Every structure is written in C-alpha cells, then in structure tokens.
C-alpha cells in the first residue's frame, strides 16, 4: 500500500509539473528600424512543448518604468496564465511581452520621425514572433492588452489597426492628450519650434478620444473592448472620457471601475479577466 501511495504521489507530481507553462524573458531580435537589438519575453502555454498545434497570441504591454520583464516579475504572468488555463477560464495561448523602455520610452513613433517604435512593433516584432513560434497569425486569434503606458499602446495599436486584433484590453491606461492644448504643451517641451499642424496630426493619431471620435462607422464592432481602471487611479479621467466617447459613438465595450489604485496589486487582479475576455474571441462565442 505504501508503494502504491508513493507511486501515486510521484504520478500526481509529474502531472502537476507537466501542466506548467514556460516563460523566457531574455529573448531578442535585431531591429533595422530602431538600429538595435530589441528584447522581449514570451509565455508558452503548458502543452506547447508536447503538441504540434498553433496557438492564439496576446501581446501584453508593460508600463513606464518597467520593461519586458515587468509582467513576468511583478505581474506573475506564468502563475496567473497557468491557473486560468488549468481552470478553464482561458484557452492556451502564447503571450508576447516586448520591451519599450530601452533607447527611448514608449510604444509610438517619435514626432521627429527618428524613433519609429510603432513601425518596429508591426513591421518587425510581430512578423518575427509569429514566424518563430507556432502562432495563429490571423486577426481572430490575436489580442493586445497592457497597463498604464502599455494601456495607451493598447488603445492606439487597436484603434490604428482594427484589422489585426480581435480584442483589446487597456488597463489603467494613459489615454493620450485629452485636448489639442494638452498635446501641444507636452510636445513643446522637447520640440520648442513645433508647428501647430504637426501637433494636430500627432493629437489625432495619439489621443484615444480623437481616434474614437473619428472612428468610421464600419469599425465600430471591429474590436472587442475591455477597459479597466481603479477608482483611486490618477488616470481615471481619461479612461472615463473614453468610455463616454465610446458610448456616444455606440461602440460596444466593457468598462470596469474596480476598487484599487495604479499598482501591481490591481493589475495582477485584472489579468485573469483579460485572459478570459480575449479567449472568448479566440473561441466561437
């Protein structure tokens, strides 16, 4: 009997171990656009090593002050994703976490045109990872999410490219300048001679409010939106205004205000719901 119990324990331990995903957080690719090696981290689901199937993908963006390891170290993406998959809340997926804090900080092309990070994301990073890993490279099986600065990236990327993402989940997002005057004040610090026409173009492309207001009717249902922000978050105003703009535009979306502030405690609680939400599109819902 003792031997049987021991064997059962070994078997159960092996099963538990086999159900663990894998995180690689020191990967990189060469970027011609940014003239540098760009790091990224990746989460591979528990059955990736033993299957031959291809998987949906979530691009998960970090906030200012973190890098590609933020969601790994502080966000506990491995444990949270494993648990969500194990409990059936989320479908097995690959999660890609790029670095937007080396060289310069941010997910957008610089207004001067000398740091095209957004171009790098779509023209270099995305094709690289979707070729290297067994990723289903179709809109239905691709989603984007992120926190704070990465929430801003989530808004812009999905609004700029609704043809590429089935779902977008901005968390505690920096929604971009609320008005033209805000945009000008921000840009003029490092660009004292900037022209109003340049500010206008930048505002129209990097303000979630402007992008929602100018959204073509044909795109209203192109992306499934899940927006989440804490009731004590200093970025509440922009997120609330985007919610109102989406309502006025009659764009379907989920908007959640939960108890919490602008911190990892809040975002770790957000991630399981994000994984569940994007999985609904990865499945037939």
N, C-alpha and C positions, 0 to 999 in steps of 0.2 A: 504493500500500500504506500509506503514511504517513497519508494522508487517512482510509482505512478504519479504521486503528487509532485515530486521533483521534476519529472518529465513534463507534466502539465504546466508547471511554473516556467520552465525553460521555453516551452512552446508558446505560452502566452507572452513572455518577454520578447520572443522573436517576432511575433505578430505585431506587438506594440512598436518595436523598433522599425519593422518594415513599413509601418504606417506614418513614418516621419518624412516630411519634405526635406529639402536641402536648400541652403542659402549660400551663394557665392558672392562675396562683397568686394573683391579686388580685381574685377574684370575691366577691360579697357578696349577701346577701338581707336584707330587713327582718324583724325578729322582734318580733311583738307580745308574745309571752310573756316574752322577755328584755329588751324595751324598748331594742333597739339594733340596729345593722347587724351582721350576723354574716358573717365572711369564710369562704371555703372555696377549696380548689384542686381542679382536676379534670384527669385524664389522659384524653385522647381517643385511641383506637387509630389506627393508620396509615391505615386506609381510611375513617375516619369522614367526612372531607370529601368523598370521592368516591362514597360509597354512599348509599343511602336506607334501609338496613336499621336495625333497632333492635338494641341490644346488652345483654348482661348487665351487672350492676354489682357492683363490690366497694367497700364502704365501708371505708376504711383510716384507722385512728385513730392519732394521734400520742401521744407520752408526755409526762410532766410536764416543763416547762421548754422544750418546743417549741411550735409552733403548726401551722397548716395547711400551712406550707411545709417542715416537718421532713422528711417523706418525699420532698419534691421536692429539697431542698438536700442533705441528708445521706443520705437513703435511695436517691437516684439512681433514682427510680421510672420516669422516662422511659426511660433506657437499659436498665434491667432488664426492664421490661414489653415494650419493643420487641423485645429479644433473645428473650424467652420466646415471644412471638407468632411472630417470624420463624422460630424453630427448631421450632415446632410443639408446644412444651411447654404453651402456654396458648392458649386461644381469644381472639380480640379481645374486649376488654371495656372498659367505662368504669370509672375508679377515682375515687371521690369522697373528698376529704380535708378534713373540717371542722375549724374552729378551736375548741378547748376550753380556751383559755388567755387569754381576754380577758374582763374583768369579774370572773370567778372561774374557778378552775382545776378542771376535772373534767367528767365526762360524765353525772353523776347529778343528780337533783333534790336541792336542799339540804334538810336535815332540818327547817329552819324554814319551808319552803314558799315562800320568796321568790325562789328562783332555779331555775326548772323546766327545767334543760338537757335532761334526757332527754325531757320532753314536747316541747321545741323540736325535738329530733332527729327524732322520729317524726311530729309533727303539722305541722311547718313545713319543715324542711330536706328530708326525704325526699320529700314531695309536690312541693316546688319543683323539685328537680333532676330528678325522674323525669318531670315535665311539660316542663321546659325542654329537656332533652336526650333523644335517642332511646334511651330505656332501656326494657327489657322489665320492666314493673312486676309481676312475679309472683315468688312465693317461690322457685321453682326457679332463677330467673335472678338471685337476689340473695344476696350473701355479705357477711360482715363479718370484719375482721381488725384487729389493732393491737398495738402494743408497750407494755410496762410499764403505765402508767396506761391507755393505749389497749387493752392486753390485758385489763385489768379491765373496760373498757367493752365489749369484745367478749364476754366471759363474760356480763355482765349483760344486754346487749341480746339476745343469742341465747337466754338462759335465760328472760328476761321475754317474749320474742316468738318462740317457736319456729315460729309460723305464718308468719313473714316471711322467714326466712333458710334457705337450703338448706345452707350451710356456715358454720362459724365457726372462725377460726384465731387463738387468743390466743398471742402471742409474749412470753416473759419477763414474764408477766402479774402485775400486782398483783391478787391473787385476792380481796381484801377481808378483813375481820377473820376470823381463824380461830375465835375463840370470842366469846361474848357479852361476856366481860370485856374482851377486846381492843376490841370495838366501843364499849363504854362509856367506856373510857379515851381513845379517840380523839375521841369526840363531846363528852365533858365539858369538854375544853379550851376550846372556844368556846361551850359551852352548859351552864354550871355547874348550872342548875336542871332539867336534862333528866330526864324521868321514865323509869323502867325499861321501862314499856310502849312508849314511843317508841323506846328503844334496841332492844328486842326486834323491833319492826316493821322498823326500819332494818336490823338484822342479818339478818333473814330475807330481806330484799329485796336486800341488797348484799354478801352473803357467798356466793361461789361454792360453798363447802362446804354451806351451809344450803340453797341452791337445788337443788343436786344431790341432797342427802338427801331433800328434799321433792318431788322431781320425780315427777309422775304417771307411771304405767307407760305410758300412751298416748303420752307424749312421748319415750320412750327412744330412738327411732330418727327423731325429727323433724328433727334437725340432724346433719350430718356434722361431726365434731370433729377438728381437728388442733392439738395442743398442743405447743409447742416452747420449751425453756428450756435455757440453758447450764449446764454442770457447775460453773462458777465464779460463777454468778449468785446474788446475795444473796436473790432471791425464790424460790429452789429449793424451800423448804419448802412454801409454799402450793401451788405447781404440783404437787409430788409428792403432797400430800394430796388434791388434787382428782382426780388420776389414780387414786389408791387408792379414793376415793369413787365414781368412775365405774365402776371395776371391780366394786366391791361391789354397785353398783346395776345392773350388767350393761348399761351404756350403751356401745355401740360407739364407739371413738375411737382415734385415732393419738396416741401420746405419744412425743416425741423429746427425748432429752438429748444434746446435742452438745458438743464442746469449745468453750468460749468463755465470755465474761462478759456483763455488762449494757452493751453498747455497739453502736455502729452497724456495726462490722465484723461482728458476729454477725447483726444484723437484715438487713443487705444480703444475707447468705448465705441467710437464711430466706425472703426474698421470692420468689425463683423457685419454691421448693417450694409456697409459699402459692398462687401463681398457677396452678400445675399442679393442686393439690388442688381448688381451687374450680372450675376448668374441668371437672373430672370430673363435677361435678354439673350444670354448665351444659350439658354434652353428655349423651348417654344412656350410662351406664356399666354 
